[in-house]
Amino acid sequence: MRKGSDLLGKVIITYDTGEKIARVQDLIFDETSNRLLGLLVSEGGLLRQARVVPFSKLQAIGPSAVIVPSASAVTKASPKFALS
C-alpha cells in the first residue's frame, strides 16, 4: 500500500511522448467520501488558476513517476472538478 506522501514531488510523464510535464505538489481528496479526486500540480496565483490531474486521467503510479495519457490530462481546476 502506498501513502499519499509518497506521491508528493513525483514527476508526471505523458504516455504518448514520454515528456515530463509537471510534479505532484499535493493531493486532492473528497472529505465526505474519503476518496482521491486528483493531483494538484500547480497552485495558481493572482493571475492564473490552479492546475490539476483528475484521478480518472491517471494511467499508472510507479516508484518514481506518475503516468498520464497526454499533456491534456492536466487541466485548470474548477468548482466542477469533483465531477470530472
Secondary structure per residue as TSV (DSSP state, phi and psi in degrees):
chain	resnum	aa	ss	phi	psi
A	1	M	-	360.0	138.5
A	2	R	-	-96.6	148.8
A	3	K	-	-93.8	152.3
A	4	G	G	-59.4	-36.4
A	5	S	G	-64.8	-21.2
A	6	D	G	-67.2	-23.1
A	7	L	T	-82.3	-25.6
A	8	L	T	-61.4	129.7
A	9	G	T	87.3	-8.8
A	10	K	-	-66.6	146.7
A	11	V	E	-76.5	142.8
A	12	I	E	-104.5	124.5
A	13	I	E	-119.9	141.0
A	14	T	E	-84.8	140.1
A	15	Y	T	-71.2	-38.2
A	16	D	T	-71.2	-33.1
A	17	T	T	-120.7	-14.1
A	18	G	-	75.2	12.2
A	19	E	-	-79.8	140.1
A	20	K	E	-81.3	120.5
A	21	I	E	-113.4	-18.1
A	22	A	E	-170.0	-179.3
A	23	R	E	-130.6	148.0
A	24	V	-	-73.8	121.8
A	25	Q	-	-98.5	-33.4
A	26	D	E	-162.7	170.1
A	27	L	E	-107.4	147.2
A	28	I	E	-114.4	117.8
A	29	F	E	-113.9	150.3
A	30	D	E	-91.3	113.6
A	31	E	T	-68.1	-28.8
A	32	T	T	-77.4	-36.5
A	33	S	T	-101.8	-4.7
A	34	N	T	54.0	45.8
A	35	R	E	-125.5	153.1
A	36	L	E	-76.7	124.8
A	37	L	E	-93.6	-31.3
A	38	G	E	172.0	-169.3
A	39	L	E	-119.8	133.0
A	40	L	E	-85.7	127.1
A	41	V	E	-113.5	-18.0
A	42	S	E	-154.1	126.5
A	43	E	-	-74.0	-16.4
A	44	G	-	82.9	-163.8
A	45	G	-	-176.7	-155.3
A	46	L	S	-59.6	-44.8
A	47	L	S	-109.0	7.1
A	48	R	S	-144.1	151.6
A	49	Q	-	-84.7	157.8
A	50	A	-	-65.3	152.0
A	51	R	E	-117.8	140.4
A	52	V	E	-137.9	161.7
A	53	V	E	-116.9	112.3
A	54	P	E	-62.4	147.3
A	55	F	G	-53.9	-37.5
A	56	S	G	-63.9	-18.0
A	57	K	G	-92.3	-6.4
A	58	L	-	-75.2	126.9
A	59	Q	-	-94.1	-39.9
A	60	A	E	-158.8	150.8
A	61	I	E	-124.4	111.8
A	62	G	-	-105.0	-175.8
A	63	P	S	-66.2	-25.0
A	64	S	S	-128.7	-2.2
A	65	A	E	-157.0	161.5
A	66	V	E	-112.3	132.9
A	67	I	E	-106.1	131.9
A	68	V	E	-124.2	158.3
A	69	P	S	-61.3	-43.1
A	70	S	S	-158.8	174.7
A	71	A	G	-62.4	-23.9
A	72	S	G	-69.9	-8.1
A	73	A	G	-67.9	-22.9
A	74	V	-	-86.2	119.5
A	75	T	E	-125.8	165.5
A	76	K	E	-74.0	138.6
A	77	A	-	-72.0	146.7
A	78	S	-	-149.2	166.8
A	79	P	G	-60.4	-23.8
A	80	K	G	-84.5	1.7
A	81	F	G	-52.6	-40.1
A	82	A	G	-61.6	-21.9
A	83	L	G	-91.0	-8.4
A	84	S	-	-67.1	360.0
